[in-house]
């Protein structure tokens, strides 16, 4: 078997001899390029946002939170571009995302409440080392891990 016969068999197995195969291969290459660009941009932009936040004298935890939110936003934009390349129906995507968001928001109310409370504590810093906190009948003095 020579190379030409082998290539013809590969094309036949992969379906590349179909009339629409050229467009499918082009879309697949575009998707791969967009995915790689999205990963690179998300990594670079996340690092840049974290460094900028830390240079602005923001707490390290807040800098990480903002950096991860930025990375998530870049991935979301990359995902929408990939869906556009594939040719997904925007109406169907909006309907599915709306229903999924509604269902998840109902299911994860307590988790969301805890997340918002955690972000508030990170941003406001209402407690400092050395403070005494009373919750009900329990009183706790906040110490560093080295002094505990």
OpenMM code with the backbone's topology and positions (N, CA, C; nanometers):
from openmm import Vec3, app, unit

residues = "UNK UNK UNK UNK UNK UNK UNK UNK UNK UNK UNK UNK UNK UNK UNK UNK UNK UNK UNK UNK UNK UNK UNK UNK UNK UNK UNK UNK UNK UNK UNK UNK UNK UNK UNK UNK UNK UNK UNK UNK UNK UNK UNK UNK UNK UNK UNK UNK UNK UNK UNK UNK UNK UNK UNK UNK UNK UNK UNK UNK UNK UNK UNK UNK UNK UNK UNK UNK UNK UNK UNK UNK UNK UNK UNK UNK UNK UNK UNK UNK UNK UNK UNK UNK UNK UNK UNK UNK UNK UNK UNK UNK UNK UNK UNK UNK UNK UNK UNK UNK UNK UNK UNK UNK UNK UNK UNK UNK UNK UNK UNK UNK UNK UNK UNK UNK UNK UNK UNK UNK UNK UNK UNK UNK UNK UNK UNK UNK UNK UNK UNK UNK UNK UNK UNK UNK UNK UNK UNK UNK UNK UNK UNK UNK UNK UNK UNK UNK".split()
positions = [
    Vec3(0.0855, -0.1170, 0.0000),
    Vec3(0.0000, 0.0000, 0.0000),
    Vec3(0.0900, 0.1232, 0.0000),
    Vec3(0.0620, 0.2117, -0.0922),
    Vec3(0.1432, 0.3333, -0.0975),
    Vec3(0.0754, 0.4443, -0.0171),
    Vec3(0.1403, 0.5592, -0.0094),
    Vec3(0.0945, 0.6705, 0.0725),
    Vec3(-0.0390, 0.7251, 0.0223),
    Vec3(-0.0585, 0.7311, -0.1087),
    Vec3(-0.1825, 0.7843, -0.1644),
    Vec3(-0.3024, 0.6976, -0.1248),
    Vec3(-0.2869, 0.5658, -0.1341),
    Vec3(-0.3964, 0.4771, -0.0943),
    Vec3(-0.4254, 0.4902, 0.0557),
    Vec3(-0.3180, 0.4972, 0.1359),
    Vec3(-0.3354, 0.5138, 0.2800),
    Vec3(-0.4093, 0.6440, 0.3106),
    Vec3(-0.3699, 0.7530, 0.2460),
    Vec3(-0.4352, 0.8822, 0.2685),
    Vec3(-0.5821, 0.8774, 0.2265),
    Vec3(-0.6129, 0.8092, 0.1152),
    Vec3(-0.7522, 0.7956, 0.0729),
    Vec3(-0.8343, 0.7199, 0.1771),
    Vec3(-0.7769, 0.6166, 0.2372),
    Vec3(-0.8478, 0.5426, 0.3409),
    Vec3(-0.8690, 0.6291, 0.4656),
    Vec3(-0.7676, 0.7073, 0.5038),
    Vec3(-0.7810, 0.7961, 0.6203),
    Vec3(-0.8901, 0.8998, 0.5945),
    Vec3(-0.8896, 0.9594, 0.4761),
    Vec3(-0.9920, 1.0581, 0.4409),
    Vec3(-1.1305, 0.9960, 0.4449),
    Vec3(-1.1424, 0.8741, 0.3984),
    Vec3(-1.2718, 0.8075, 0.3974),
    Vec3(-1.3193, 0.7775, 0.5398),
    Vec3(-1.2300, 0.7295, 0.6254),
    Vec3(-1.2667, 0.6962, 0.7632),
    Vec3(-1.3056, 0.8221, 0.8401),
    Vec3(-1.2315, 0.9302, 0.8220),
    Vec3(-1.2599, 1.0553, 0.8933),
    Vec3(-1.3733, 1.1354, 0.8307),
    Vec3(-1.4206, 1.0932, 0.7158),
    Vec3(-1.5300, 1.1641, 0.6508),
    Vec3(-1.4849, 1.2909, 0.5801),
    Vec3(-1.3572, 1.2989, 0.5480),
    Vec3(-1.3047, 1.4188, 0.4830),
    Vec3(-1.3334, 1.4234, 0.3337),
    Vec3(-1.3892, 1.3170, 0.2795),
    Vec3(-1.4223, 1.3186, 0.1379),
    Vec3(-1.5644, 1.3691, 0.1143),
    Vec3(-1.6340, 1.4054, 0.2203),
    Vec3(-1.7683, 1.4633, 0.2088),
    Vec3(-1.7583, 1.6071, 0.1577),
    Vec3(-1.8647, 1.6599, 0.0943),
    Vec3(-1.8598, 1.7966, 0.0416),
    Vec3(-1.8412, 1.9040, 0.1495),
    Vec3(-1.8955, 1.8841, 0.2682),
    Vec3(-1.8861, 1.9845, 0.3743),
    Vec3(-1.7638, 1.9641, 0.4628),
    Vec3(-1.6782, 1.8690, 0.4299),
    Vec3(-1.5651, 1.8361, 0.5157),
    Vec3(-1.4664, 1.9518, 0.5276),
    Vec3(-1.4461, 2.0252, 0.4202),
    Vec3(-1.3521, 2.1378, 0.4243),
    Vec3(-1.3951, 2.2434, 0.5238),
    Vec3(-1.5240, 2.2737, 0.5266),
    Vec3(-1.5760, 2.3705, 0.6225),
    Vec3(-1.5658, 2.3209, 0.7654),
    Vec3(-1.5888, 2.1915, 0.7843),
    Vec3(-1.5799, 2.1341, 0.9194),
    Vec3(-1.4367, 2.1385, 0.9710),
    Vec3(-1.3417, 2.1069, 0.8838),
    Vec3(-1.2007, 2.1117, 0.9238),
    Vec3(-1.1598, 2.2556, 0.9539),
    Vec3(-1.2049, 2.3500, 0.8724),
    Vec3(-1.1719, 2.4910, 0.8963),
    Vec3(-1.2300, 2.5382, 1.0297),
    Vec3(-1.3540, 2.5001, 1.0594),
    Vec3(-1.4140, 2.5379, 1.1885),
    Vec3(-1.3388, 2.4733, 1.3046),
    Vec3(-1.2981, 2.3487, 1.2890),
    Vec3(-1.2235, 2.2804, 1.3956),
    Vec3(-1.0906, 2.3512, 1.4220),
    Vec3(-1.0225, 2.3924, 1.3165),
    Vec3(-0.8964, 2.4656, 1.3327),
    Vec3(-0.9222, 2.5998, 1.4010),
    Vec3(-1.0288, 2.6683, 1.3619),
    Vec3(-1.0630, 2.7954, 1.4267),
    Vec3(-1.0921, 2.7761, 1.5749),
    Vec3(-1.1651, 2.6706, 1.6088),
    Vec3(-1.1983, 2.6435, 1.7489),
    Vec3(-1.0710, 2.6182, 1.8289),
    Vec3(-0.9796, 2.5386, 1.7747),
    Vec3(-0.8542, 2.5104, 1.8452),
    Vec3(-0.7753, 2.6389, 1.8671),
    Vec3(-0.7686, 2.7240, 1.7651),
    Vec3(-0.6958, 2.8503, 1.7782),
    Vec3(-0.7606, 2.9389, 1.8835),
    Vec3(-0.8938, 2.9492, 1.8829),
    Vec3(-0.9643, 3.0333, 1.9807),
    Vec3(-0.9439, 2.9789, 2.1216),
    Vec3(-0.9492, 2.8474, 2.1392),
    Vec3(-0.9288, 2.7886, 2.2715),
    Vec3(-0.7880, 2.8194, 2.3223),
    Vec3(-0.6878, 2.8023, 2.2374),
    Vec3(-0.5501, 2.8311, 2.2793),
    Vec3(-0.5314, 2.9796, 2.3106),
    Vec3(-0.5878, 3.0673, 2.2281),
    Vec3(-0.5795, 3.2110, 2.2556),
    Vec3(-0.6517, 3.2471, 2.3849),
    Vec3(-0.7671, 3.1873, 2.4079),
    Vec3(-0.8426, 3.2150, 2.5306),
    Vec3(-0.7628, 3.1751, 2.6533),
    Vec3(-0.7007, 3.0583, 2.6507),
    Vec3(-0.6201, 3.0133, 2.7641),
    Vec3(-0.5024, 3.1080, 2.7870),
    Vec3(-0.4341, 3.1461, 2.6793),
    Vec3(-0.3184, 3.2354, 2.6934),
    Vec3(-0.3603, 3.3733, 2.7453),
    Vec3(-0.4672, 3.4291, 2.6900),
    Vec3(-0.5129, 3.5608, 2.7334),
    Vec3(-0.5625, 3.5563, 2.8769),
    Vec3(-0.6350, 3.4519, 2.9143),
    Vec3(-0.6844, 3.4398, 3.0519),
    Vec3(-0.5693, 3.4316, 3.1506),
    Vec3(-0.4674, 3.3533, 3.1175),
    Vec3(-0.3517, 3.3412, 3.2066),
    Vec3(-0.2796, 3.4754, 3.2199),
    Vec3(-0.2534, 3.5403, 3.1078),
    Vec3(-0.1823, 3.6684, 3.1104),
    Vec3(-0.2633, 3.7759, 3.1824),
    Vec3(-0.3910, 3.7883, 3.1485),
    Vec3(-0.4740, 3.8928, 3.2082),
    Vec3(-0.4975, 3.8678, 3.3571),
    Vec3(-0.5145, 3.7421, 3.3974),
    Vec3(-0.5303, 3.7102, 3.5385),
    Vec3(-0.4074, 3.7491, 3.6194),
    Vec3(-0.2888, 3.7180, 3.5668),
    Vec3(-0.1648, 3.7568, 3.6346),
    Vec3(-0.1506, 3.9078, 3.6408),
    Vec3(-0.1830, 3.9752, 3.5314),
    Vec3(-0.1716, 4.1209, 3.5271),
    Vec3(-0.2662, 4.1871, 3.6271),
    Vec3(-0.3902, 4.1396, 3.6342),
    Vec3(-0.4877, 4.1966, 3.7280),
    Vec3(-0.4422, 4.1729, 3.8716),
    Vec3(-0.3909, 4.0535, 3.9008),
    Vec3(-0.3443, 4.0249, 4.0360),
    Vec3(-0.2278, 4.1162, 4.0743),
    Vec3(-0.1314, 4.1342, 3.9825),
    Vec3(-0.0180, 4.2235, 4.0114),
    Vec3(-0.0640, 4.3672, 4.0284),
    Vec3(-0.1565, 4.4126, 3.9430),
    Vec3(-0.2060, 4.5501, 3.9532),
    Vec3(-0.2821, 4.5718, 4.0831),
    Vec3(-0.3599, 4.4731, 4.1245),
    Vec3(-0.4355, 4.4864, 4.2495),
    Vec3(-0.3409, 4.4895, 4.3689),
    Vec3(-0.2394, 4.4045, 4.3668),
    Vec3(-0.1434, 4.4037, 4.4774),
    Vec3(-0.0617, 4.5321, 4.4800),
    Vec3(-0.0299, 4.5866, 4.3630),
    Vec3(0.0429, 4.7142, 4.3581),
    Vec3(-0.0433, 4.8284, 4.4094),
    Vec3(-0.1750, 4.8137, 4.3980),
    Vec3(-0.2674, 4.9139, 4.4487),
    Vec3(-0.2973, 4.8951, 4.5956),
    Vec3(-0.2180, 4.8122, 4.6617),
    Vec3(-0.2300, 4.7869, 4.8062),
    Vec3(-0.3653, 4.7280, 4.8451),
    Vec3(-0.4108, 4.6364, 4.7645),
    Vec3(-0.5328, 4.5617, 4.7959),
    Vec3(-0.4893, 4.4353, 4.8687),
    Vec3(-0.5724, 4.3848, 4.9594),
    Vec3(-0.5399, 4.2611, 5.0288),
    Vec3(-0.5181, 4.1495, 4.9279),
    Vec3(-0.4281, 4.0587, 4.9589),
    Vec3(-0.3929, 3.9503, 4.8670),
    Vec3(-0.5141, 3.8644, 4.8325),
    Vec3(-0.6016, 3.8402, 4.9303),
    Vec3(-0.7194, 3.7574, 4.9047),
    Vec3(-0.8124, 3.8239, 4.8047),
    Vec3(-0.8282, 3.9549, 4.8164),
    Vec3(-0.9137, 4.0290, 4.7234),
    Vec3(-0.8509, 4.0290, 4.5843),
    Vec3(-0.7193, 4.0434, 4.5776),
    Vec3(-0.6501, 4.0407, 4.4483),
    Vec3(-0.6711, 3.9074, 4.3783),
    Vec3(-0.6644, 3.7976, 4.4539),
    Vec3(-0.6860, 3.6651, 4.3954),
    Vec3(-0.8305, 3.6514, 4.3492),
    Vec3(-0.9247, 3.7002, 4.4290),
    Vec3(-1.0663, 3.6921, 4.3915),
    Vec3(-1.0935, 3.7688, 4.2622),
    Vec3(-1.0414, 3.8899, 4.2509),
    Vec3(-1.0621, 3.9707, 4.1299),
    Vec3(-0.9917, 3.9059, 4.0107),
    Vec3(-0.8737, 3.8513, 4.0342),
    Vec3(-0.7999, 3.7851, 3.9267),
    Vec3(-0.8765, 3.6645, 3.8736),
    Vec3(-0.9317, 3.5840, 3.9630),
    Vec3(-1.0063, 3.4656, 3.9193),
    Vec3(-1.1363, 3.5042, 3.8489),
    Vec3(-1.1990, 3.6119, 3.8942),
    Vec3(-1.3199, 3.6591, 3.8253),
    Vec3(-1.2855, 3.7052, 3.6840),
    Vec3(-1.1708, 3.7700, 3.6681),
    Vec3(-1.1267, 3.8134, 3.5350),
    Vec3(-1.1012, 3.6939, 3.4441),
    Vec3(-1.0341, 3.5921, 3.4973),
    Vec3(-1.0068, 3.4711, 3.4190),
    Vec3(-1.1374, 3.4045, 3.3781),
    Vec3(-1.2331, 3.3965, 3.4693),
    Vec3(-1.3628, 3.3377, 3.4378),
    Vec3(-1.4348, 3.4164, 3.3280),
    Vec3(-1.4263, 3.5490, 3.3323),
    Vec3(-1.4888, 3.6319, 3.2287),
    Vec3(-1.4235, 3.6081, 3.0929),
    Vec3(-1.2917, 3.5947, 3.0891),
    Vec3(-1.2225, 3.5681, 2.9621),
    Vec3(-1.2635, 3.4320, 2.9073),
    Vec3(-1.2742, 3.3310, 2.9950),
    Vec3(-1.3185, 3.1988, 2.9497),
    Vec3(-1.4621, 3.2043, 2.8970),
    Vec3(-1.5470, 3.2828, 2.9607),
    Vec3(-1.6854, 3.2956, 2.9135),
    Vec3(-1.6889, 3.3598, 2.7752),
    Vec3(-1.6091, 3.4637, 2.7545),
    Vec3(-1.6046, 3.5276, 2.6219),
    Vec3(-1.5489, 3.4318, 2.5170),
    Vec3(-1.4448, 3.3564, 2.5522),
    Vec3(-1.3897, 3.2581, 2.4593),
    Vec3(-1.4913, 3.1506, 2.4248),
    Vec3(-1.5684, 3.1082, 2.5254),
    Vec3(-1.6724, 3.0085, 2.5016),
    Vec3(-1.7804, 3.0584, 2.4076),
    Vec3(-1.8188, 3.1855, 2.4219),
    Vec3(-1.9202, 3.2396, 2.3311),
    Vec3(-1.8676, 3.2497, 2.1887),
    Vec3(-1.7393, 3.2817, 2.1739),
    Vec3(-1.6812, 3.2870, 2.0388),
    Vec3(-1.6793, 3.1472, 1.9779),
    Vec3(-1.6433, 3.0474, 2.0577),
    Vec3(-1.6427, 2.9091, 2.0072),
    Vec3(-1.7833, 2.8671, 1.9663),
    Vec3(-1.8824, 2.9006, 2.0487),
    Vec3(-2.0208, 2.8668, 2.0128),
    Vec3(-2.0640, 2.9375, 1.8849),
    Vec3(-2.0184, 3.0596, 1.8644),
    Vec3(-2.0509, 3.1316, 1.7405),
    Vec3(-1.9870, 3.0633, 1.6196),
    Vec3(-1.8641, 3.0157, 1.6350),
    Vec3(-1.7963, 2.9476, 1.5245),
    Vec3(-1.8680, 2.8173, 1.4907),
    Vec3(-1.9090, 2.7440, 1.5926),
    Vec3(-1.9760, 2.6163, 1.5706),
    Vec3(-2.1135, 2.6370, 1.5077),
    Vec3(-2.1719, 2.7547, 1.5310),
    Vec3(-2.3016, 2.7853, 1.4719),
    Vec3(-2.4179, 2.7562, 1.5630),
    Vec3(-2.3969, 2.7663, 1.6925),
    Vec3(-2.5035, 2.7397, 1.7881),
    Vec3(-2.6102, 2.8485, 1.7813),
    Vec3(-2.7316, 2.8109, 1.8087),
    Vec3(-2.8433, 2.9043, 1.8086),
    Vec3(-2.8411, 2.9850, 1.9376),
    Vec3(-2.8339, 3.1170, 1.9258),
    Vec3(-2.8252, 3.2027, 2.0439),
    Vec3(-2.9536, 3.1987, 2.1258),
    Vec3(-3.0655, 3.1802, 2.0614),
    Vec3(-3.1914, 3.1712, 2.1341),
    Vec3(-3.1926, 3.0463, 2.2227),
    Vec3(-3.1493, 2.9355, 2.1695),
    Vec3(-3.1446, 2.8114, 2.2473),
    Vec3(-3.0438, 2.8219, 2.3612),
    Vec3(-2.9292, 2.8825, 2.3335),
    Vec3(-2.8273, 2.8988, 2.4378),
    Vec3(-2.8804, 2.9865, 2.5497),
    Vec3(-2.9462, 3.0974, 2.5154),
    Vec3(-3.0020, 3.1873, 2.6165),
    Vec3(-3.1083, 3.1174, 2.6995),
    Vec3(-3.1917, 3.0368, 2.6350),
    Vec3(-3.2967, 2.9652, 2.7077),
    Vec3(-3.2367, 2.8635, 2.8043),
    Vec3(-3.1379, 2.7878, 2.7594),
    Vec3(-3.0751, 2.6873, 2.8450),
    Vec3(-3.0013, 2.7540, 2.9603),
    Vec3(-2.9260, 2.8598, 2.9310),
    Vec3(-2.8537, 2.9295, 3.0371),
    Vec3(-2.9488, 2.9933, 3.1380),
    Vec3(-3.0598, 3.0481, 3.0907),
    Vec3(-3.1574, 3.1069, 3.1818),
    Vec3(-3.2183, 3.0033, 3.2740),
    Vec3(-3.2587, 2.8909, 3.2182),
    Vec3(-3.3174, 2.7844, 3.3003),
    Vec3(-3.2146, 2.7271, 3.3964),
    Vec3(-3.0910, 2.7072, 3.3499),
    Vec3(-2.9866, 2.6528, 3.4365),
    Vec3(-2.9526, 2.7508, 3.5482),
    Vec3(-2.9462, 2.8788, 3.5161),
    Vec3(-2.9172, 2.9796, 3.6182),
    Vec3(-3.0270, 2.9836, 3.7235),
    Vec3(-3.1510, 2.9776, 3.6787),
    Vec3(-3.2634, 2.9779, 3.7726),
    Vec3(-3.2582, 2.8562, 3.8644),
    Vec3(-3.2369, 2.7389, 3.8075),
    Vec3(-3.2298, 2.6166, 3.8862),
    Vec3(-3.1133, 2.6165, 3.9835),
    Vec3(-2.9962, 2.6602, 3.9362),
    Vec3(-2.8800, 2.6640, 4.0246),
    Vec3(-2.8961, 2.7672, 4.1348),
    Vec3(-2.9580, 2.8806, 4.1033),
    Vec3(-2.9755, 2.9836, 4.2065),
    Vec3(-3.0688, 2.9345, 4.3169),
    Vec3(-3.1703, 2.8578, 4.2805),
    Vec3(-3.2579, 2.8004, 4.3829),
    Vec3(-3.1866, 2.6927, 4.4637),
    Vec3(-3.1084, 2.6111, 4.3962),
    Vec3(-3.0424, 2.4997, 4.4642),
    Vec3(-2.9257, 2.5459, 4.5518),
    Vec3(-2.8607, 2.6519, 4.5130),
    Vec3(-2.7390, 2.6941, 4.5829),
    Vec3(-2.7560, 2.8252, 4.6590),
    Vec3(-2.8740, 2.8505, 4.7120),
    Vec3(-2.8974, 2.9753, 4.7856),
    Vec3(-2.8049, 2.9875, 4.9063),
    Vec3(-2.7926, 2.8824, 4.9844),
    Vec3(-2.7089, 2.8885, 5.1046),
    Vec3(-2.5616, 2.9051, 5.0686),
    Vec3(-2.5175, 2.8353, 4.9651),
    Vec3(-2.3787, 2.8479, 4.9212),
    Vec3(-2.3532, 2.9903, 4.8723),
    Vec3(-2.4454, 3.0444, 4.7958),
    Vec3(-2.4312, 3.1821, 4.7471),
    Vec3(-2.4287, 3.2832, 4.8599),
    Vec3(-2.5134, 3.2614, 4.9601),
    Vec3(-2.5159, 3.3506, 5.0754),
    Vec3(-2.3813, 3.3463, 5.1483),
    Vec3(-2.3270, 3.2260, 5.1664),
    Vec3(-2.1965, 3.2119, 5.2309),
    Vec3(-2.0856, 3.2770, 5.1499),
    Vec3(-2.0943, 3.2657, 5.0157),
    Vec3(-1.9942, 3.3281, 4.9289),
    Vec3(-1.9976, 3.4798, 4.9426),
    Vec3(-2.1183, 3.5359, 4.9398),
    Vec3(-2.1316, 3.6815, 4.9534),
    Vec3(-2.0807, 3.7267, 5.0893),
    Vec3(-2.1124, 3.6512, 5.1955),
    Vec3(-2.0621, 3.6859, 5.3278),
    Vec3(-1.9101, 3.6782, 5.3336),
    Vec3(-1.8515, 3.5777, 5.2693),
    Vec3(-1.7055, 3.5661, 5.2654),
    Vec3(-1.6402, 3.6810, 5.1925),
    Vec3(-1.7005, 3.7222, 5.0803),
    Vec3(-1.6470, 3.8369, 5.0061),
    Vec3(-1.6567, 3.9632, 5.0914),
    Vec3(-1.7672, 3.9795, 5.1633),
    Vec3(-1.7830, 4.0956, 5.2518),
    Vec3(-1.6731, 4.0978, 5.3579),
    Vec3(-1.6467, 3.9830, 5.4186),
    Vec3(-1.5423, 3.9773, 5.5216),
    Vec3(-1.4062, 4.0071, 5.4608),
    Vec3(-1.3800, 3.9573, 5.3392),
    Vec3(-1.2527, 3.9867, 5.2733),
    Vec3(-1.2366, 4.1350, 5.2454),
    Vec3(-1.3434, 4.1992, 5.2011),
    Vec3(-1.3339, 4.3406, 5.1629),
    Vec3(-1.3354, 4.4347, 5.2828),
    Vec3(-1.4200, 4.4082, 5.3788),
    Vec3(-1.4380, 4.5016, 5.4910),
    Vec3(-1.3412, 4.4789, 5.6057),
    Vec3(-1.2927, 4.3572, 5.6219),
    Vec3(-1.2019, 4.3241, 5.7315),
    Vec3(-1.2574, 4.3719, 5.8664),
    Vec3(-1.3766, 4.3239, 5.9072),
    Vec3(-1.4345, 4.3728, 6.0320),
    Vec3(-1.3636, 4.3208, 6.1570),
    Vec3(-1.2814, 4.2152, 6.1427),
    Vec3(-1.2121, 4.1580, 6.2570),
    Vec3(-1.0623, 4.1699, 6.2359),
    Vec3(-0.9902, 4.1959, 6.3413),
    Vec3(-0.8437, 4.2039, 6.3382),
    Vec3(-0.7878, 4.1035, 6.4387),
    Vec3(-0.6616, 4.0714, 6.4248),
    Vec3(-0.5955, 3.9839, 6.5209),
    Vec3(-0.5942, 4.0561, 6.6555),
    Vec3(-0.6346, 3.9850, 6.7572),
    Vec3(-0.6431, 4.0425, 6.8912),
    Vec3(-0.7855, 4.0796, 6.9301),
    Vec3(-0.8772, 4.0877, 6.8352),
    Vec3(-1.0179, 4.1167, 6.8658),
    Vec3(-1.0814, 3.9976, 6.9350),
    Vec3(-1.1822, 4.0263, 7.0139),
    Vec3(-1.2610, 3.9205, 7.0770),
    Vec3(-1.3997, 3.9215, 7.0141),
    Vec3(-1.4426, 3.8048, 6.9658),
    Vec3(-1.5693, 3.7915, 6.8961),
    Vec3(-1.6623, 3.7059, 6.9808),
    Vec3(-1.7864, 3.7513, 6.9968),
    Vec3(-1.8858, 3.6750, 7.0732),
    Vec3(-1.9983, 3.6359, 6.9768),
    Vec3(-2.0253, 3.5046, 6.9699),
    Vec3(-2.1357, 3.4522, 6.8914),
    Vec3(-2.2220, 3.3727, 6.9879),
    Vec3(-2.3366, 3.4276, 7.0229),
    Vec3(-2.4223, 3.3638, 7.1228),
    Vec3(-2.3526, 3.3640, 7.2572),
    Vec3(-2.3359, 3.2464, 7.3159),
    Vec3(-2.2702, 3.2342, 7.4457),
    Vec3(-2.1210, 3.2074, 7.4328),
    Vec3(-2.0711, 3.1923, 7.3091),
    Vec3(-1.9307, 3.1580, 7.2880),
    Vec3(-1.8513, 3.2854, 7.2604),
    Vec3(-1.7395, 3.3005, 7.3303),
    Vec3(-1.6514, 3.4155, 7.3116),
    Vec3(-1.5148, 3.3637, 7.2675),
    Vec3(-1.4624, 3.4192, 7.1572),
    Vec3(-1.3372, 3.3709, 7.0990),
    Vec3(-1.2439, 3.4890, 7.0810),
    Vec3(-1.1172, 3.4712, 7.1174),
    Vec3(-1.0138, 3.5718, 7.0915),
    Vec3(-0.9403, 3.5309, 6.9651),
    Vec3(-0.9284, 3.6209, 6.8689),
    Vec3(-0.8603, 3.5897, 6.7436),
    Vec3(-0.7103, 3.6010, 6.7628),
    Vec3(-0.6393, 3.4938, 6.7285),
    Vec3(-0.4937, 3.4891, 6.7430),
    Vec3(-0.4336, 3.4463, 6.6113),
    Vec3(-0.3051, 3.4725, 6.5947),
    Vec3(-0.2343, 3.4199, 6.4778),
    Vec3(-0.2098, 3.2729, 6.4994),
    Vec3(-0.1824, 3.2000, 6.3940),
    Vec3(-0.1594, 3.0553, 6.4073),
    Vec3(-0.0311, 3.0278, 6.4847),
    Vec3(0.0658, 3.1208, 6.4809),
    Vec3(0.1917, 3.1003, 6.5532),
    Vec3(0.1712, 3.1153, 6.7032),
    Vec3(0.0767, 3.2023, 6.7448),
    Vec3(0.0558, 3.2245, 6.8864),
    Vec3(-0.0516, 3.1349, 6.9451),
    Vec3(-0.1141, 3.0521, 6.8624),
    Vec3(-0.2219, 2.9651, 6.9119),
    Vec3(-0.1688, 2.8462, 6.9859),
] * unit.nanometer
topology = app.Topology()
chain = topology.addChain("A")
for resn in residues:
    res = topology.addResidue(resn, chain)
    for name in ("N", "CA", "C"):
        topology.addAtom(name, app.Element.getBySymbol(name[0]), res)
